[in-house]
Every structure is written in structure tokens, then in C-alpha cells.
Amino acid sequence: MDSTNGEFLRGTLKTIVLRLLAQQGRMYGYEITQAVEERTGGELLLTFGALYPVLHKLEADGLLTTESQEVDGRLRKYYMLTPTGNQVAVRKADDFERFVQLIRLLINPAPSVPLGQ
């Protein structure tokens, strides 16, 4: 994919983060960036500059909670979904799937069949 990846990623970042946390239970920032890179075979790269504002917004909206844990002498901040965050993660994933279906219809319309056939 080309440089439009960033544009697509920005529009779906909340959904991606919520879905990853729904699947994994809890994750820290670097772990989220690595999961995106690994799952997409390196096609999508998530920067900390894009990730952390989204994490902070989701936390402020009551969708995430945090927990700090000391790892190798450093504090690591883990993010987890709240019950509301779990509900929103499901809804956003469903909404995104429907959006992708609609875009596919626009990009690759089915051939029209003449009436009466």
C-alpha cells in the first residue's frame, strides 16, 4: 500500500485499538504498535504520535482504564477496556465491517441486469 495508509489508519484508529484490546484483554502502547505491524505484515505502521492521543481520548471517554506495572525497573502503562469500552468495540467493529461492504459496492459495483431477465 502507499502513503494513503496513514489517511485510512487515522480514520479507523479508534476501532483498531478497541478491537485489539477486546481480543487481548490488556496491552501497553508499544505492544499495540507491534500487533498492528505484525498482523498486517508490516503494511501498516502505527506511530506513537498517532496512538497515544487516541488512547488518552478513549480513556477520557470512559472506554479504557489503565494499570501501571513495573517491568525491568520501569513503569509500564497497560490499557484495558471498560464494560462500556467492550460494547463500543463490538459496535465499532460491526459498523466498520458494514462500511467496508458499502465501499466495496461503490468501487466494484455488481453488473446490472436488465429488467425482465
N, C-alpha and C positions, 0 to 999 in steps of 0.2 A: 504494500500500500504506500501511498505517497504522503505529502505533507498535509493532506486533508485529514489525516488520522487525528491530529490534535483537535480539529474542529468537531469531529464526531465524538471523540473522547470527552471533551468538555460538556457536551450535551447529554452524556449518559453516565457521567462520573458518579453521581449520587446512587444511581441504580446499580452500578458495578460494585461500589463499596458496600452498599446494603446487602447485595446478593452474596458477596464473598463472606461477609460477617455472618449471614444466615447459614451459610454452608460450613464455616469453620468454627463458629462459636465465639472466638476472640482472636484478634490479630493486632500486631503493632504495625506502625507505618511502613517500615522497610519491608516487612513481610507482605503487606498488601501490594507494594510496588513489584515485588518479586513474583507474586502469584499472577498478576496481570501479565507480566513479561513471559513467564513460563507457560501459562495457559494459551497464550496467543503465539507461541513460538517466536517471540521477540518482535512480532509485528506491531504491538502496541507497547509503548514505554510511558509509564506514569511517573511524572516528576513529583518531588516533594512539594515544590511550589504550587502545584495544582492540587495535590492530595490534601495537605494539611488544612487549607481553608474549607474544604468540603467536610473533613472530619469535624472541625470546630463548629461549622454550621449545623451539621447533623446532631452534634452534642447539644448545642444551644436550642435546637428544636425539640429536644427530649427524645430523640431517636437512638442515641448512643449513651452509654455510660463508660467510664474509664476506670482503670485499675493500674496502679504502678507497682512494679515488681523489680527488685534488684537482681540484675544479671551481670555477672563478672564485674562487680563493683560499680555498676552504673544503673540508674533507674530507667526502666523501660516502661512506656505507657501503652497498655493494651486497651483496645476498643471492643465493646460488646454491644449488641442490640438490646434495647429495652423491649418490653412486650409490644408497645406501640411500634417500635422500630421493626420488629418481626412482621407485624401486619403490613406496614408500609413497604417492606422489602418484597413481600409477596405481590402486593398490588402493583408496585412499580415494575416488577419483572413481567407480570401479565400485561400491563399497559405497553411496555416496550415490545413484547412479542407481537401484540396486535399492530403496533406502529410499523414494525418491520414487515409484517404481512401486507399492510396498506402500501408501503413504499414499493414492495415487490410488484404489486398490481399496477402501480404507476410506471415503473421502469420497464416491466415486462408484461404488458397487457396481453390477456388471452385473445387469440384471434376471434374476431366477431363472426358469428354465424348468422347468415341471412335469415330473416323471418320466414317461416313456412317450411323449414327443412328439419 
